[in-house]
Amino acid sequence: MQTLGYAAQSPDSPLAPFHFERRDLRPNDVAMEILYCGVCHSDLHTARNDWGGTVYPAVPGHEIVGRVTGVGPEVTRFKEGDLAAVGCLVDSCRTCDQCEKGEEQYCRTGLTGTYNARDRVDGSNTYGGYSKHIVVREEFVLTLPAGLDPAKAAPLLCAGITTYSPLRTWGVKAGSRVGVVGLGGLGHMAVKLAVAMGADVTVMSRSADKEADARELGAQHFLNTSDKAAMKAAGSSFDLIIDTVPVQHDLMPYVPLLDVDATLCLVGQLGPAPDLNTAPLVLSRKRIAGSLIGGIPETQEMLDFCAEKGVLPEVEMIRMDQINDAFDRMEKSDVRYRFVIDMSSL
């Protein structure tokens, strides 16, 4: 299948049109025309090789909503014309203990990412959702519930599941005390999802001008982390804090806010976390943990939950040819709160 996408050809080149081929349908494959694709910080990091290992040309995009255009002969869950979705992973070994319990993101042999990964059958590089079409094995294609607006749902496939998974892992329910550090693409979804679960939600930020937005999104409280008195007063008052900040930062100011047996979960930063003091972790049985997206069953559960509760991200729709400007704006946090590409513009 001949198709068109936008690709980075090097770490310092802008994304530009790129013609390439999608594979022929294998027996268990689903082909989709992509209608909408969200723009994730990971897309920018990969395009610029911030984490190393980018294979060029790189076509980013792993928040995908589309319409099925064809299926292989062994496909049973989708038919031509269905709305469907694809998130951050398109394959795994499917036989290890993690895959068998539906946590393919922790596959013992490594997940196959939607872009910048190696196809497990033919070894080719995977290309993502900044393109007109995609072909994915059926087991990694998700059903888009009828209650979700496809034009807004795409960011749920990464920002949504990245924050939903730790909320579920640590048992957030009505009355749980949840803090959210950072109010960007991930943070605003953490707020909306935790509120929908009935939690008592506090947004934490160094900037007091985020308070109005936090409350508009549903947070009941706001904690200015630059206010030493307020931080001291908030000691031991959280069951779970989700830290969405995507760059290296000091974690220790948040540890005293955790109650006994509580968790500070990192979902934004990848890399070193210097100057950690283990004393408060040991003395109060507190945890600093991490979480990576969710498996396919949990991602489908998240989509169904969002449809039931009416949870959708706040999005700004852009054309495909605006992607380089969107990357620049995203670096400056100049988006409320997630860009979505209308792929009909490609």
Residue pairs with C-beta under 8 A, 6 or more apart in sequence:
1 21
1 22
1 23
1 24
1 31
1 133
1 135
2 19
2 20
2 21
3 19
3 20
3 21
3 22
3 131
3 132
3 133
4 17
4 18
4 19
4 20
4 131
4 132
4 346
5 17
5 18
5 20
5 59
5 127
5 130
5 131
5 132
5 346
6 15
6 16
6 17
6 18
6 59
6 130
6 131
6 320
6 323
6 346
7 15
7 16
7 18
7 20
7 56
7 57
7 58
7 59
7 127
7 130
8 14
8 15
8 47
8 48
8 54
8 56
8 57
8 58
8 60
9 16
9 18
9 56
9 57
10 56
11 47
11 48
11 49
11 54
12 48
14 324
15 47
15 60
15 130
15 323
15 324
15 327
18 57
18 59
20 57
20 59
20 127
20 131
22 31
22 127
22 133
22 134
22 135
23 29
23 119
23 122
23 124
23 135
25 31
25 70
25 71
25 72
25 135
26 72
26 121
26 137
27 72
27 73
27 74
27 75
28 72
28 74
28 75
28 137
28 138
28 139
29 71
29 72
29 75
29 135
29 136
29 137
29 138
30 68
30 70
30 71
30 72
30 75
30 78
30 84
30 135
30 136
30 137
30 138
30 141
31 68
31 69
31 70
31 71
31 133
31 134
31 135
32 64
32 66
32 67
32 68
32 69
32 84
32 86
32 133
32 134
32 135
32 136
32 141
33 66
33 67
33 69
33 132
33 133
34 64
34 65
34 66
34 129
34 131
34 132
34 133
34 134
34 343
35 65
35 66
35 67
35 150
35 151
35 342
35 343
35 344
36 64
36 65
36 66
36 150
36 151
36 153
36 154
36 340
36 341
36 342
36 343
37 61
37 63
37 64
37 65
37 128
37 129
37 130
37 154
37 340
37 341
37 343
38 61
38 63
38 64
38 129
38 154
38 155
38 157
38 158
38 159
38 313
38 315
38 338
38 339
38 340
38 341
39 61
39 63
39 318
39 323
39 326
39 327
39 330
39 338
39 339
39 340
39 341
40 60
40 61
40 62
40 63
40 155
40 158
40 159
40 185
41 185
41 246
41 330
42 60
42 62
42 158
43 60
43 61
43 62
43 128
43 130
43 327
44 50
44 60
44 327
44 330
44 331
45 51
46 54
46 58
46 60
46 115
46 116
47 54
47 58
47 60
47 327
48 54
51 270
53 116
54 116
55 116
55 125
58 115
58 116
58 127
59 115
59 127
59 128
59 130
59 131
60 115
60 116
60 128
60 129
60 130
61 114
61 115
61 128
61 129
61 130
61 131
61 341
62 86
62 87
62 88
62 113
62 114
62 115
62 128
62 129
62 157
62 158
63 87
63 129
63 154
63 155
63 156
63 157
63 158
63 159
63 340
64 85
64 86
64 87
64 114
64 128
64 129
64 134
64 154
64 157
65 83
65 84
65 85
65 144
65 150
65 153
65 154
65 157
66 83
66 84
66 85
66 86
66 134
67 81
67 82
67 83
67 84
68 78
68 79
68 80
68 81
68 82
68 83
68 84
69 80
69 133
70 80
71 78
71 79
71 80
71 138
72 138
74 138
75 138
76 138
77 138
77 141
77 143
78 84
78 138
78 141
82 143
83 144
83 150
84 141
84 142
84 143
84 144
85 141
85 142
85 143
85 144
85 153
85 154
85 156
85 157
85 303
86 114
86 129
86 134
86 136
86 140
86 141
86 142
86 157
87 114
87 142
87 157
87 158
87 161
87 293
87 299
88 105
88 111
88 113
88 114
88 157
88 158
88 161
88 293
89 104
89 105
89 111
89 112
89 113
89 114
89 140
89 293
89 296
90 112
90 113
90 114
90 117
90 126
90 136
90 137
90 140
91 111
91 112
91 119
91 120
91 137
91 140
92 99
92 104
92 107
92 109
92 110
92 111
92 112
93 99
93 107
93 108
93 109
93 120
94 100
94 104
94 139
96 107
96 108
96 109
97 108
98 104
98 106
98 107
98 108
99 107
99 108
101 295
102 295
102 296
102 297
102 298
103 294
103 295
103 298
104 111
104 140
104 295
104 296
105 111
105 292
105 293
105 294
105 295
106 292
106 295
111 117
112 118
112 119
112 120
112 126
113 126
114 126
114 128
114 129
114 136
115 126
115 127
115 128
115 129
116 125
116 126
116 128
117 125
117 126
118 124
118 125
118 126
119 125
119 126
127 134
128 134
129 343
130 320
130 323
130 341
131 343
131 346
132 343
132 346
139 296
140 296
142 157
142 296
142 299
142 300
142 303
143 300
143 303
144 150
144 153
144 303
145 303
145 304
145 306
145 307
146 307
147 307
147 308
147 310
148 156
148 303
148 306
148 307
148 312
149 312
151 315
151 317
151 340
151 342
152 312
152 313
152 315
152 340
153 303
153 306
153 312
154 315
154 340
155 185
155 189
155 313
155 315
155 338
155 340
156 189
156 302
156 303
156 306
156 312
156 313
157 299
158 293
159 185
159 186
159 189
159 313
159 338
160 189
160 193
160 302
160 303
160 306
160 311
160 313
161 293
161 294
161 298
161 299
161 302
162 186
162 189
162 267
162 291
162 292
162 293
162 294
163 186
163 187
163 189
163 190
163 193
163 242
163 244
163 267
164 189
164 193
164 294
164 298
164 302
164 305
165 291
165 292
165 293
165 294
165 298
165 302
166 240
166 242
166 265
166 267
166 289
166 291
167 178
167 190
167 193
167 194
167 197
167 199
167 240
167 242
168 294
168 298
168 301
169 291
170 239
170 240
170 263
170 265
172 178
172 194
172 197
172 199
172 239
172 240
173 197
173 198
173 199
174 197
174 198
174 199
175 198
175 199
175 200
176 194
176 197
176 198
176 199
176 200
176 239
176 240
177 199
177 200
177 202
177 237
177 238
177 239
177 240
177 259
178 190
178 194
178 199
178 200
178 201
178 202
178 238
178 239
178 240
178 241
178 242
179 201
179 202
179 203
179 204
179 223
179 238
179 240
179 241
179 242
179 254
179 257
180 187
180 190
180 191
180 194
180 201
180 202
180 203
180 204
180 219
180 241
180 242
180 244
181 187
181 204
181 205
181 225
181 241
181 242
181 243
181 244
181 245
181 254
182 204
182 205
182 243
182 244
182 245
182 246
182 268
183 191
183 203
183 205
183 210
183 213
183 214
183 217
183 337
184 244
184 246
184 333
184 335
184 337
185 313
185 335
185 337
185 338
186 244
186 246
186 267
186 268
187 203
187 242
187 244
187 337
188 213
188 217
188 313
188 314
188 337
188 338
189 313
189 337
190 242
190 244
191 201
191 203
191 214
191 217
191 218
191 219
192 217
192 218
192 311
192 313
193 305
193 306
193 311
194 201
194 242
195 201
195 217
195 218
195 219
196 305
196 306
196 309
196 311
200 220
200 221
201 218
201 219
201 220
201 221
202 219
202 220
202 221
202 222
202 223
202 234
202 238
203 210
203 211
203 214
203 217
203 219
203 221
203 222
203 223
204 222
204 223
204 225
204 241
204 254
205 211
205 214
205 222
205 223
205 224
205 225
206 224
206 225
206 226
208 224
210 222
211 222
211 224
213 336
214 222
215 222
217 314
223 230
223 231
223 234
224 230
225 231
225 253
231 253
231 256
231 257
234 257
235 256
235 257
236 256
236 257
236 258
236 259
236 260
236 284
237 257
237 259
238 257
238 258
238 259
238 262
239 259
239 262
239 263
240 262
240 263
240 265
241 254
241 257
241 258
241 262
241 263
241 264
241 265
242 265
242 267
243 251
243 254
243 264
243 265
243 266
243 267
243 268
243 269
244 267
244 268
245 268
245 269
246 268
246 269
247 268
247 269
248 269
248 271
248 272
248 273
248 274
249 269
250 275
251 264
251 266
251 273
251 276
251 288
252 275
252 276
252 277
254 264
255 264
255 277
255 280
255 281
255 286
255 288
256 280
258 264
258 284
258 286
258 287
260 284
260 285
260 286
261 285
261 286
262 286
262 287
263 286
263 287
263 288
263 289
264 286
264 287
264 288
264 289
265 289
265 290
265 291
266 273
266 288
266 289
266 290
266 291
267 290
267 291
273 288
276 288
280 286
281 287
281 288
293 299
294 302
305 311
306 312
313 337
313 338
314 336
314 337
314 338
315 337
315 338
315 339
315 340
316 335
316 336
316 338
316 339
316 340
317 339
317 340
317 341
317 342
318 326
318 339
318 340
318 341
318 342
319 341
319 342
319 345
320 341
320 342
320 343
320 345
320 346
321 345
323 341
326 335
326 339
329 335
329 339
330 339
